[in-house]
Amino acid sequence: MKNLLKLKLNASLIDSAASHSAPAASSEAQRALPTTTSTQRKHRPDVGLKQRMLALLAIELAATLAAIAATGTIHSTIFRIAIAGLALTVAALVAIEALAFHRRARVVAAPAVTPYPIPTPAPAAAAAAVPPRKVLNKTRIGLLFVMAIGFAAYFGGSGTFAGFTAETQNPNDALASGTLLLKDHVTADCNSQAGESNNNVNANCDVALAFGSSSPGQEPGVYVGTSTIVLTNTGSLPASKLYLWAPYSNAVYSGSTINPGGTVGPLSVYASGHGPAGVEGPMAAGDLITVTSGPYSQSFCVGAGGVAAGATSIPIAASCTVASVTYTNTATITISAGATIQDGSSDTTAANTNCYDVQTTNFGWNPTTNNPLCSSALLYVQETTGGKNYCWFGSGHDSATGMCDAPISAKQTSATPTIGPSQTYTLTAGLTGNVKAGDELDFSENGNVVACTANANTYMNATSLATSSAACTVKSGTNSGFDANVVITDKSTLNTLASDYPSSTDSISAFDINRNYGLKKELTPVTANGTTGVSSVDLASSGSRTFVVGVFIPGPAASQNQLQALKSTFGLVWHIDQ
Amino acid sequence: MSSRTIKKLLLSLIVVGIIGSFTARGTYALLTGEDRNPNSQLASGTLLMDNSVYGGAQQPCSSKTASLNVNTGCDSLFTSGLLYPIPSASQPPLPATTTYVYGDITIKNSGTLPATLDIYMPSCDGTHQTSGYPGGVSWTAINPCGTGVVGGTSLDFFIQEYTGGLPAPDGSGVAAASCIWPAQGSACTLVDNSLGDFSAQHHDNTHYLSLGSIAAGASRYFRIAVAEPSDAANGLQGQMATFAIYWHME
């Protein structure tokens, strides 16, 4: 780029010099003629003009070609050599012409040596006939030579001519972008980069909680189950943010590609195998939905009638205005199958959450209005990364112990006929919930129930439970006959959860309303049980974090018959930012 | 470009910046990754009861057909005629129906969840019969639902459970599994005041008598009988007992 600028300057000088000095040189030559007639004086300017024009053209051509060569646009050695030759030729001609001019000028300036008489016109007439003398001065000639040298230096002298040189080079400078990829593992790896929407969003990860079978189905007050989700940053960059949020009502587009300018009619969505089964959550008429396909997004309004949860087609309004902005059904982006669809107007009340209820059997007294099971069932999310616990959502969230109020259902590995104080019971599997010191532990088998007191805080995944020195009491039957089938529950936790009904903070509906995208929860690193804080990195490259997610239907004293034969469906979103 | 134009451009940029700071609430991270776990599901089970009174009109009387799974309109177990005192505190089967009335009932868990079965008697009301009550009597009426504390013994009452089905009228055909009330061995005997005692002890859903577990889809078979005790005093003459039995699963 530096050479080019110089060359352009030279070309400009060429042009400038040529347009002014060439005619001057011609007129000087004209004035140098020893004799002249009026006719000759009339014709000579025409001839000189042509010559000057040709000279200008030649110089201009050489300058232009040199400029092209300088840009490097034409990668041809032959071309460069040819241009160099042309430039040198022009420079040489200019030099020759300049020298010739000087000789003629000296001749004009020394009449005494003129070999033949020259008719001398009268001074006044001579002054009228001969135009004022314009001299091709040394400055212009010098500029022309500099121009010529510039040409030569550009084309021929690419090297350095100093005797001693030193040089260092930093070649192969390169810039590569990093990657930020999220792997979600429940039962199989699910990679964000494999998402069908082609924007590093994978909407089709494993079902986290699969308790949707209506036979036998779940019952209030009884441990349901949990799921362990391991999140790994498989990219090369650290993630400064890790979020958990509740999805809006959403779906995945299944139709053919819609190109910009096309009309977006009812959007068909996948019923299975690509993420949500149909529309996960209802979408009301007029709701603003965002369709994201690759890096592009466009908003539309849901058409008349809206769409019920589970449906496989979303009506689109031809036009609507939301917050003074008009949205039409004309595509401005390319929408391909796999595009995600989200209803940003959802997750505001229990009636329009991502979690939705359907009846598995219609008894007439178990309506789905306002999604009663979603509103009753409790959700809890507890991190257990590296044995450090933190309750991120649910009853007990942000507690100092790091424990959610998560129920347990455990069995001991060996027969212990009599349950007693100060005993340690080895469990057949890791503890599914948490036990706080002092909690009532109930040992139940065949109608015999013995209650003891927990000795210490015991976290998820623990493999044993210990009773305190306090005496155990028989709640039902006798304290005998217990074997490996004894079921151990934490009655204190069950009571706590029973009182958390209906919950405005811990239910699945509450999660959708209070922890949707706009109210998402950052999952800062956990440094100790119940301790977390601001960090510049939430999930390092190759780092993993482990979360236990569970659901539970509380069992209050009041009848919950209206919750029978219902099925709730909902989703979770895990998100990282650079 | 004039300074005026430059000023306009700069002011426009400031305005755009200010608007952006207030209206742009999204995340501006250039690189993001996201995974979603859709379709998590939680389904509630069902706890439904079928109540079938042998010979009744409703076969069965289902809890699910009534509001909130509570069916208050199932068949009565029996509507007796006039009872006479039983000849002795004999064990069932008893001979003459004039001294003994019973009803057979099958309780089925027709839901998907296992349950425990409870029974209680929310009311037992003793009144004079509306007709046939002797006038000018010299004795004090005895509450047939009483507990025998005042005036004399009251009605006998038992709940007999059978295994595998309902028995023949004489109690044969299936094994007597256990006597639920009064708590005895496998076969019930008639015990004075047992109706009043049951009502007093098990009269609501916090004072129920637990009958133990009943698996999803399982049935249990009961005979419920009432008799006038052999030592009934005259005060029981012309009395009438009206009671209800509630079956409850949870």
Chai-1 contact restraints between the chains, C-beta under 6 A:
chainA,res_idxA,chainB,res_idxB,connection_type,confidence,min_distance_angstrom,max_distance_angstrom,comment,restraint_id
A,L180,B,L31,contact,1.0,0.0,6.0,A-B,restraint_1
A,L180,B,G33,contact,1.0,0.0,6.0,A-B,restraint_2
A,L181,B,G33,contact,1.0,0.0,6.0,A-B,restraint_3
A,L182,B,G33,contact,1.0,0.0,6.0,A-B,restraint_4
A,L182,B,D35,contact,1.0,0.0,6.0,A-B,restraint_5
A,D184,B,D35,contact,1.0,0.0,6.0,A-B,restraint_6
A,C190,B,D35,contact,1.0,0.0,6.0,A-B,restraint_7
A,S192,B,G33,contact,1.0,0.0,6.0,A-B,restraint_8
A,S192,B,E34,contact,1.0,0.0,6.0,A-B,restraint_9
A,S192,B,D35,contact,1.0,0.0,6.0,A-B,restraint_10
A,N200,B,G33,contact,1.0,0.0,6.0,A-B,restraint_11
A,V201,B,E34,contact,1.0,0.0,6.0,A-B,restraint_12
A,N202,B,D35,contact,1.0,0.0,6.0,A-B,restraint_13
A,A203,B,R36,contact,1.0,0.0,6.0,A-B,restraint_14
A,C205,B,D35,contact,1.0,0.0,6.0,A-B,restraint_15
A,C205,B,R36,contact,1.0,0.0,6.0,A-B,restraint_16
A,C205,B,N37,contact,1.0,0.0,6.0,A-B,restraint_17
A,V207,B,N39,contact,1.0,0.0,6.0,A-B,restraint_18
A,V207,B,S40,contact,1.0,0.0,6.0,A-B,restraint_19
A,A208,B,N37,contact,1.0,0.0,6.0,A-B,restraint_20
A,A208,B,S40,contact,1.0,0.0,6.0,A-B,restraint_21
A,L209,B,S40,contact,1.0,0.0,6.0,A-B,restraint_22
A,F211,B,L42,contact,1.0,0.0,6.0,A-B,restraint_23
A,G212,B,Q41,contact,1.0,0.0,6.0,A-B,restraint_24
A,G212,B,A43,contact,1.0,0.0,6.0,A-B,restraint_25
A,S213,B,A43,contact,1.0,0.0,6.0,A-B,restraint_26
A,S214,B,A43,contact,1.0,0.0,6.0,A-B,restraint_27
A,S215,B,T112,contact,1.0,0.0,6.0,A-B,restraint_28
A,P216,B,G45,contact,1.0,0.0,6.0,A-B,restraint_29
A,P216,B,T112,contact,1.0,0.0,6.0,A-B,restraint_30
A,P216,B,L113,contact,1.0,0.0,6.0,A-B,restraint_31
A,P216,B,A216,contact,1.0,0.0,6.0,A-B,restraint_32
A,G217,B,A43,contact,1.0,0.0,6.0,A-B,restraint_33
A,G217,B,S44,contact,1.0,0.0,6.0,A-B,restraint_34
A,G217,B,G45,contact,1.0,0.0,6.0,A-B,restraint_35
A,G217,B,T112,contact,1.0,0.0,6.0,A-B,restraint_36
A,Q218,B,S44,contact,1.0,0.0,6.0,A-B,restraint_37
A,Q218,B,G45,contact,1.0,0.0,6.0,A-B,restraint_38
A,E219,B,G45,contact,1.0,0.0,6.0,A-B,restraint_39
A,E219,B,L113,contact,1.0,0.0,6.0,A-B,restraint_40
A,G275,B,P38,contact,1.0,0.0,6.0,A-B,restraint_41
A,P276,B,P38,contact,1.0,0.0,6.0,A-B,restraint_42
A,A277,B,N39,contact,1.0,0.0,6.0,A-B,restraint_43
A,E280,B,P38,contact,1.0,0.0,6.0,A-B,restraint_44
A,F363,B,K64,contact,1.0,0.0,6.0,A-B,restraint_45
A,W365,B,S67,contact,1.0,0.0,6.0,A-B,restraint_46
A,W365,B,L68,contact,1.0,0.0,6.0,A-B,restraint_47
A,L373,B,S44,contact,1.0,0.0,6.0,A-B,restraint_48
A,A377,B,L42,contact,1.0,0.0,6.0,A-B,restraint_49
A,V551,B,L42,contact,1.0,0.0,6.0,A-B,restraint_50
A,N561,B,L68,contact,1.0,0.0,6.0,A-B,restraint_51
A,N561,B,N69,contact,1.0,0.0,6.0,A-B,restraint_52
A,L563,B,S44,contact,1.0,0.0,6.0,A-B,restraint_53
A,Q564,B,S44,contact,1.0,0.0,6.0,A-B,restraint_54
A,Q564,B,T46,contact,1.0,0.0,6.0,A-B,restraint_55
A,A565,B,T46,contact,1.0,0.0,6.0,A-B,restraint_56
A,L566,B,S44,contact,1.0,0.0,6.0,A-B,restraint_57
A,K567,B,A43,contact,1.0,0.0,6.0,A-B,restraint_58
A,S568,B,L42,contact,1.0,0.0,6.0,A-B,restraint_59
A,T569,B,Q41,contact,1.0,0.0,6.0,A-B,restraint_60
A,F570,B,S40,contact,1.0,0.0,6.0,A-B,restraint_61
A,G571,B,R36,contact,1.0,0.0,6.0,A-B,restraint_62
A,G571,B,P38,contact,1.0,0.0,6.0,A-B,restraint_63
A,L572,B,N37,contact,1.0,0.0,6.0,A-B,restraint_64
A,V573,B,R36,contact,1.0,0.0,6.0,A-B,restraint_65
A,W574,B,D35,contact,1.0,0.0,6.0,A-B,restraint_66
A,H575,B,E34,contact,1.0,0.0,6.0,A-B,restraint_67
A,I576,B,G33,contact,1.0,0.0,6.0,A-B,restraint_68
A,D577,B,A29,contact,1.0,0.0,6.0,A-B,restraint_69
A,D577,B,T32,contact,1.0,0.0,6.0,A-B,restraint_70
A,Q578,B,A29,contact,1.0,0.0,6.0,A-B,restraint_71
A,Q578,B,L31,contact,1.0,0.0,6.0,A-B,restraint_72
